[in-house]
């Protein structure tokens, strides 16, 4: 399969379904409900679907998907909620375009494969929709990112990447510590996506996780589309979980920006070895040549003098970790060993258990909404990201994560590919704000509103 076929054949479903409470947890504080449509109600989309149904300030007008199985599952979720059944758009890969012709849509949530995000965002903006919430990633190549930025600016639209890790409880507590100067002046950061995805990238075509070594046309859910990126591409394919929280700590696009980047990739062994181990040496997929290095390491230089190291590590056996390290002149937080050290407070050369510090600096958002977030996807993070998106739309205000954030975080992928292709050269990082970063002020999570 060539790259054009791969992009064309990708489905509209994605993964990471998580259950959430049945009861409605949010009453409307606005005179009118936010009219929302959804493109993509696969396993990931169903998580957002449930969160939207739990809100009394949302009117779910329509949903769209090309997979009848996912639509059937989604309709069951809607029926269980007691909310009216929205219009269903299906039948072909352009059904979403017809859905966007509906009148008075305020917001759209996009939960589809990566390569479909850009055209769907542009289509939503072109249809006059002012609030677009999209799953990561923003686009495939660098031009995709510029196209979305320019369209959002021209259409006066809010494009919010639904990067839930920005709202993780320990991450927000650590951000609180950074802003209160506990770590001193910030110097260096580390993070990434370190998650064994072998059972996500391969399955038996029936189960979403594992049970086989199929992918592409024979795969189900993310194995149907995501694994092909590992075949054709070599770079940091999923940088936003790591870079999003770090960017908030150092005010990227709001007083600071990324300047330069370089990336290195190891050899590729993990996916091939998994196929051989689970499917045998004679399985057809044992002949596939995966371009993606098992570990991709990216270094970023920032305008205010900080450095960042990101690692993409999804093909080898390992426990899940995003590998955060927030380090300043007075101390640091490391999530791998769940530890914090603050000079003059901690015992010299000895780690403190991070929990005591993180509890002390628990963010106001979690103090206010922690109970409401119980049971929401990804440890409650999904509640906060959807809440921020809908509250922004209700109030006709900018989303706390905007199109410049989405572009800068997501552009790490094509830039890392470029660096590796050029023999690990350092490449310049584009300024998607057009110089506005020098005067824009930080707005993310400064209180307990959303």
C-alpha positions as CSV (number, residue, x, y, z in Angstrom):
1,X,0.0,0.0,0.0
2,X,1.4,3.4,-0.9
3,X,1.0,6.5,1.2
4,X,-1.8,7.9,-0.8
5,X,-3.8,4.7,-0.5
6,X,-3.0,4.6,3.2
7,X,-4.5,8.1,3.8
8,X,-7.5,7.5,1.6
9,X,-8.4,4.2,3.2
10,X,-8.1,5.3,6.8
11,X,-11.4,4.9,8.7
12,X,-13.1,7.4,11.0
13,X,-12.6,5.5,14.3
14,X,-10.1,5.7,17.0
15,X,-9.4,4.2,20.4
16,X,-9.1,4.6,24.2
17,X,-12.7,4.2,25.3
18,X,-13.3,4.8,29.0
19,X,-16.6,4.7,30.9
20,X,-17.9,7.8,32.8
21,X,-20.8,8.3,35.2
22,X,-24.4,8.1,33.9
23,X,-25.8,11.0,35.8
24,X,-25.8,14.6,34.5
25,X,-23.2,16.6,36.3
26,X,-23.4,20.0,34.6
27,X,-26.4,22.3,34.6
28,X,-26.5,25.1,32.0
29,X,-25.3,28.5,33.1
30,X,-26.2,30.1,29.8
31,X,-29.5,31.1,28.3
32,X,-29.1,28.8,25.3
33,X,-27.4,25.5,24.9
34,X,-24.3,24.9,22.7
35,X,-25.3,23.1,19.6
36,X,-22.6,20.5,19.0
37,X,-21.9,17.9,16.2
38,X,-19.4,15.1,16.3
39,X,-17.2,13.8,13.5
40,X,-16.0,10.3,14.5
41,X,-17.7,8.3,17.2
42,X,-15.2,5.4,17.4
43,X,-13.9,4.3,20.8
44,X,-12.2,7.6,21.5
45,X,-15.2,9.6,20.2
46,X,-17.6,7.6,22.4
47,X,-15.7,8.9,25.4
48,X,-16.3,12.5,24.3
49,X,-19.8,11.6,23.4
50,X,-20.6,10.4,26.9
51,X,-19.1,13.5,28.4
52,X,-21.2,15.8,26.2
53,X,-24.4,13.8,27.0
54,X,-23.8,14.4,30.7
55,X,-24.0,18.1,30.2
56,X,-27.3,20.0,30.3
57,X,-25.7,22.9,28.4
58,X,-25.1,20.9,25.3
59,X,-27.5,20.1,22.5
60,X,-26.0,17.2,20.5
61,X,-27.4,17.8,17.1
62,X,-25.7,15.2,15.0
63,X,-23.0,12.5,14.9
64,X,-21.1,11.1,11.9
65,X,-19.0,8.0,11.3
66,X,-18.3,5.6,8.4
67,X,-18.4,2.5,10.7
68,X,-21.9,1.1,11.4
69,X,-20.6,-0.8,14.4
70,X,-19.4,2.4,16.1
71,X,-22.6,4.1,15.3
72,X,-24.6,1.3,16.8
73,X,-22.5,1.5,20.0
74,X,-22.9,5.3,20.1
75,X,-26.7,5.1,19.7
76,X,-26.8,2.8,22.6
77,X,-24.9,5.3,24.7
78,X,-27.3,8.1,23.7
79,X,-30.4,6.0,24.4
80,X,-29.1,5.1,27.8
81,X,-28.5,8.8,28.6
82,X,-32.2,9.6,28.0
83,X,-31.2,12.5,25.6
84,X,-32.9,12.9,22.2
85,X,-31.3,10.9,19.4
86,X,-29.3,13.2,17.2
87,X,-29.3,13.1,13.4
88,X,-27.0,10.3,12.1
89,X,-24.8,10.9,9.1
90,X,-23.1,7.9,7.5
91,X,-22.7,6.1,4.2
92,X,-19.4,7.4,2.8
93,X,-16.3,9.3,3.7
94,X,-17.8,12.6,2.8
95,X,-20.9,12.3,5.0
96,X,-19.3,14.7,7.5
97,X,-19.4,17.5,4.9
98,X,-23.2,17.1,4.6
99,X,-23.5,17.2,8.4
100,X,-21.7,20.5,8.5
101,X,-24.4,22.0,6.3
102,X,-26.8,21.9,9.3
103,X,-27.8,25.4,10.5
104,X,-26.7,27.1,13.8
105,X,-23.9,24.7,14.7
106,X,-21.8,26.3,17.4
107,X,-19.2,23.6,18.0
108,X,-17.8,20.5,16.5
109,X,-15.7,17.7,18.1
110,X,-13.4,15.8,15.8
111,X,-12.2,12.3,16.9
112,X,-10.9,10.7,13.7
113,X,-7.5,9.4,12.4
114,X,-4.7,12.0,12.3
115,X,-4.6,12.4,8.6
116,X,-8.3,13.5,8.5
117,X,-8.0,16.3,11.1
118,X,-6.8,19.1,8.8
119,X,-9.5,18.7,6.1
120,X,-12.2,18.4,8.7
121,X,-11.0,21.4,10.6
122,X,-10.9,23.4,7.4
123,X,-14.3,22.2,6.4
124,X,-15.8,23.2,9.8
125,X,-14.3,26.7,9.6
126,X,-15.5,27.0,6.0
127,X,-19.0,26.1,7.2
128,X,-18.9,29.0,9.7
129,X,-18.4,26.9,12.8
130,X,-16.6,29.0,15.4
131,X,-15.5,26.4,17.9
132,X,-13.6,23.3,16.7
133,X,-12.3,20.8,19.2
134,X,-10.0,18.3,17.6
135,X,-8.1,15.2,18.9
136,X,-4.4,15.3,18.4
137,X,-2.6,15.5,15.9
138,X,-3.3,18.7,13.9
139,X,-1.8,17.7,10.6
140,X,0.6,15.4,8.8
141,X,3.1,17.8,7.1
142,X,4.2,21.3,8.1
143,X,2.0,23.0,5.5
144,X,-1.1,21.4,7.1
145,X,-0.3,23.3,10.2
146,X,0.0,26.6,8.4
147,X,-3.2,25.9,6.5
148,X,-5.1,25.4,9.7
149,X,-3.6,28.5,11.4
150,X,-4.4,30.7,8.4
151,X,-7.9,29.4,8.1
152,X,-8.6,29.9,11.9
153,X,-7.3,33.5,11.7
154,X,-9.4,34.2,8.5
155,X,-12.5,32.6,9.9
156,X,-12.1,34.1,13.4
157,X,-12.5,30.5,14.7
158,X,-11.3,28.8,17.9
159,X,-9.4,25.6,17.2
160,X,-8.7,23.8,20.4
161,X,-6.6,20.6,20.5
162,X,-8.2,18.3,23.1
163,X,-4.9,17.6,24.8
164,X,-6.1,16.1,28.1
165,X,-2.7,15.7,29.8
166,X,-2.6,19.4,30.3
167,X,-5.3,18.8,32.9
168,X,-3.7,15.8,34.6
169,X,-3.9,16.3,38.3
170,X,-0.2,16.0,39.1
171,X,0.7,18.1,36.0
172,X,-1.6,20.9,37.1
173,X,-0.2,20.8,40.6
174,X,3.4,20.9,39.2
175,X,2.3,23.9,37.0
176,X,1.0,25.6,40.2
177,X,4.4,25.0,41.8
178,X,6.2,26.5,38.8
179,X,4.1,29.6,38.8
180,X,4.6,30.1,42.5
181,X,8.3,29.9,42.1
182,X,8.9,26.7,44.2
183,X,11.4,25.4,41.6
184,X,13.0,28.8,41.1
185,X,13.7,29.9,37.5
186,X,12.8,27.1,35.1
187,X,15.8,25.7,33.2
188,X,15.1,22.3,31.6
189,X,12.1,20.0,30.9
190,X,11.6,16.4,29.8
191,X,8.5,14.5,28.7
192,X,7.2,12.4,26.0
193,X,5.0,9.5,25.1
194,X,6.4,6.4,26.6
195,X,3.7,3.8,26.2
196,X,3.8,0.2,25.0
197,X,1.3,0.4,22.1
198,X,2.0,-3.0,20.5
199,X,-1.4,-4.3,21.4
200,X,-3.0,-1.1,20.1
201,X,-1.1,-1.2,16.8
202,X,-2.0,-4.9,16.2
203,X,-5.1,-6.9,16.9
204,X,-7.2,-9.7,15.3
205,X,-9.6,-7.4,13.5
206,X,-12.3,-8.0,16.1
207,X,-10.9,-6.9,19.5
208,X,-9.5,-3.4,19.8
209,X,-6.4,-4.5,21.7
210,X,-4.2,-7.5,20.9
211,X,-5.3,-11.0,20.2
212,X,-3.5,-11.0,16.9
213,X,-0.9,-9.2,14.6
214,X,-3.2,-7.7,12.0
215,X,-3.2,-4.0,11.0
216,X,-4.4,-1.8,8.1
217,X,-7.4,-3.2,6.2
218,X,-7.5,-6.4,8.4
219,X,-7.2,-4.4,11.7
220,X,-9.8,-2.9,13.9
221,X,-10.0,0.5,15.6
222,X,-6.6,2.2,15.8
223,X,-4.8,-0.8,14.2
224,X,-6.8,0.0,11.1
225,X,-5.0,3.3,10.6
226,X,-2.5,4.2,13.2
227,X,0.0,1.4,12.6
228,X,0.5,2.5,9.0
229,X,2.2,5.7,10.3
230,X,4.8,3.4,11.9
231,X,5.4,1.8,8.5
232,X,5.8,5.0,6.5
233,X,7.2,7.6,8.9
234,X,10.1,8.0,11.2
235,X,9.8,10.8,13.8
236,X,8.1,11.8,17.1
237,X,4.6,10.8,15.9
238,X,2.8,11.8,19.2
239,X,4.5,14.7,20.9
240,X,1.6,16.6,22.4
241,X,1.1,14.6,25.7
242,X,4.6,15.6,26.7
243,X,5.0,19.0,25.2
244,X,1.5,20.4,26.1
245,X,2.1,20.6,29.8
246,X,5.7,21.7,29.4
247,X,4.6,24.5,27.1
248,X,2.2,25.9,29.8
249,X,5.1,26.0,32.3
250,X,7.2,28.3,30.1
251,X,4.5,30.3,28.3
252,X,5.1,29.1,24.8
253,X,3.4,31.4,22.3
254,X,2.7,33.8,25.1
255,X,6.1,35.4,25.9
256,X,8.2,32.5,24.8
257,X,8.5,30.2,21.7
258,X,10.3,27.2,20.3
259,X,13.3,28.2,18.3
260,X,15.1,25.1,17.1
261,X,14.7,21.3,17.1
262,X,16.7,18.2,16.3
263,X,15.8,14.5,16.5
264,X,17.5,11.1,16.6
265,X,15.8,7.7,16.0
266,X,17.1,4.3,17.0
267,X,16.8,1.3,14.8
268,X,13.4,-0.4,14.5
269,X,13.0,-3.8,16.0
270,X,10.0,-3.8,18.4
271,X,7.1,-4.1,16.0
272,X,8.7,-6.7,13.9
273,X,9.7,-8.8,16.9
274,X,6.2,-8.6,18.3
275,X,4.7,-9.9,15.0
276,X,7.2,-12.8,14.9
277,X,6.6,-13.7,18.5
278,X,2.7,-13.5,18.3
279,X,2.1,-14.5,14.7
280,X,5.2,-16.5,13.6
281,X,7.9,-15.9,11.1
282,X,5.6,-17.0,8.2
283,X,2.9,-14.3,8.9
284,X,2.7,-11.9,6.0
285,X,3.2,-8.9,8.3
286,X,6.6,-10.3,9.4
287,X,7.9,-9.1,6.0
288,X,6.8,-5.4,6.7
289,X,9.6,-2.9,7.1
290,X,8.7,-0.4,9.8
291,X,10.4,2.9,9.4
292,X,9.6,4.3,12.8
293,X,12.6,4.0,15.2
294,X,11.7,2.3,18.5
295,X,12.8,5.3,20.4
296,X,12.9,8.8,19.0
297,X,14.6,11.6,21.0
298,X,13.9,15.2,20.2
299,X,15.7,18.3,21.7
300,X,14.1,21.7,21.5
301,X,15.6,25.1,22.2
302,X,13.4,28.0,23.5
303,X,13.6,31.7,23.1
304,X,13.9,32.3,26.8
305,X,16.8,29.9,27.2
306,X,15.1,26.7,28.4
307,X,15.8,23.3,26.8
308,X,13.3,20.4,26.3
309,X,13.9,16.7,25.7
310,X,11.0,14.7,24.3
311,X,11.0,10.9,23.8
312,X,8.6,8.8,21.7
313,X,8.8,5.2,22.9
314,X,5.8,3.1,21.8
315,X,7.2,-0.1,20.2
316,X,9.0,-1.8,23.1
317,X,7.9,-3.5,26.3
318,X,7.7,-1.0,29.1
319,X,5.3,0.4,31.7
320,X,3.4,3.6,30.8
321,X,5.1,6.9,31.7
322,X,5.2,10.3,30.2
323,X,8.6,10.9,31.8
324,X,8.0,14.4,33.0
325,X,10.9,16.4,34.5
326,X,10.4,20.0,35.4
327,X,13.7,21.5,36.6
328,X,14.6,24.9,37.9
329,X,17.3,26.7,39.8
330,X,15.9,25.6,43.2
331,X,14.7,22.1,42.5
332,X,12.7,19.7,40.3
333,X,9.8,17.3,39.9
334,X,10.3,13.9,38.2
335,X,7.2,11.8,37.7
336,X,9.1,8.5,36.9
337,X,10.2,8.1,40.5
338,X,7.3,10.2,41.9
339,X,9.7,12.5,43.6
340,X,10.4,16.2,44.2
341,X,13.5,18.0,45.5
342,X,13.5,21.6,46.7
343,X,16.7,23.0,47.9
344,X,16.6,24.4,51.4
345,X,13.4,22.4,52.2
346,X,14.1,18.8,51.3
347,X,16.9,16.9,53.0
348,X,20.2,17.5,51.2
349,X,20.6,15.1,48.3
350,X,17.5,13.2,49.1
351,X,14.2,13.0,47.3
352,X,10.8,13.8,48.8
353,X,7.8,11.8,48.0
354,X,6.0,13.9,45.4
355,X,2.6,13.3,46.8
356,X,2.9,15.6,49.8
357,X,4.1,18.4,47.6
358,X,1.5,17.8,44.9
359,X,-1.3,17.6,47.5
360,X,-0.2,20.9,49.0
361,X,-0.2,22.6,45.6
362,X,-3.3,20.9,44.2
363,X,-4.7,23.1,41.4
364,X,-7.9,25.0,42.1
365,X,-9.6,23.3,39.1
366,X,-9.1,19.9,40.7
367,X,-10.2,21.1,44.1
368,X,-13.4,22.4,42.6
369,X,-14.3,19.7,40.0
370,X,-12.4,16.7,41.2
371,X,-15.6,14.9,42.3
372,X,-17.3,15.7,39.0
373,X,-14.4,14.3,37.1
374,X,-14.6,11.0,38.9
375,X,-15.0,8.2,36.4
376,X,-14.3,10.3,33.4
377,X,-11.7,9.0,30.8
378,X,-8.0,9.0,31.5
379,X,-8.3,9.5,35.3
380,X,-10.6,12.4,35.0
381,X,-8.5,14.5,32.5
382,X,-11.1,14.2,29.7
383,X,-13.7,15.9,31.9
384,X,-11.6,19.0,32.1
385,X,-10.7,19.3,28.5
386,X,-14.3,19.0,27.3
387,X,-15.5,21.3,30.1
388,X,-13.0,24.0,29.0
389,X,-14.0,23.6,25.3
390,X,-17.8,23.9,26.0
391,X,-17.4,26.7,28.6
392,X,-15.4,28.7,26.1
393,X,-18.1,28.2,23.5
394,X,-20.9,29.2,25.9
395,X,-19.2,32.4,26.8
396,X,-17.9,33.2,23.3
397,X,-14.4,33.5,24.7
398,X,-11.1,32.2,23.3
399,X,-10.3,28.6,24.2
400,X,-7.5,28.2,26.8
401,X,-5.6,26.0,24.3
402,X,-5.7,27.7,20.9
403,X,-4.7,27.1,17.3
404,X,-1.2,28.4,17.9
405,X,-0.7,25.9,20.7
406,X,-2.1,23.1,18.5
407,X,0.2,24.0,15.6
408,X,3.4,24.4,17.7
409,X,2.9,21.2,19.6
410,X,1.8,19.1,16.6
411,X,4.4,20.5,14.2
412,X,7.1,18.7,16.3
413,X,6.2,15.6,14.3
414,X,7.0,16.8,10.7
415,X,10.0,18.8,12.0
416,X,11.4,15.7,13.8
417,X,10.9,13.7,10.6
418,X,12.7,16.4,8.6
419,X,15.6,16.5,11.1
420,X,16.0,12.7,11.0
421,X,15.8,12.6,7.2
422,X,18.5,15.3,7.0
423,X,20.9,13.2,9.2
424,X,19.8,14.7,12.5
425,X,20.3,18.3,11.5
426,X,19.0,21.1,13.7
427,X,16.0,22.7,12.0
428,X,14.4,26.1,12.6
429,X,11.0,26.1,14.3
430,X,8.3,28.2,12.6
431,X,6.6,31.0,14.5
432,X,2.9,30.3,13.8
433,X,1.9,33.4,15.8
434,X,3.7,35.7,13.3
435,X,5.5,37.6,16.1
436,X,2.5,37.9,18.3
437,X,4.1,35.6,20.9
438,X,6.1,38.6,22.2
439,X,3.0,40.4,23.4
440,X,0.4,37.7,24.1
441,X,-0.4,36.9,27.7
442,X,-0.8,33.4,29.3
443,X,-4.4,32.5,30.0
444,X,-4.3,28.7,30.7
445,X,-5.7,27.5,34.1
446,X,-5.1,30.6,36.2
447,X,-8.2,30.0,38.3
448,X,-10.9,27.4,39.0
449,X,-13.4,28.4,36.2
450,X,-12.4,26.0,33.4
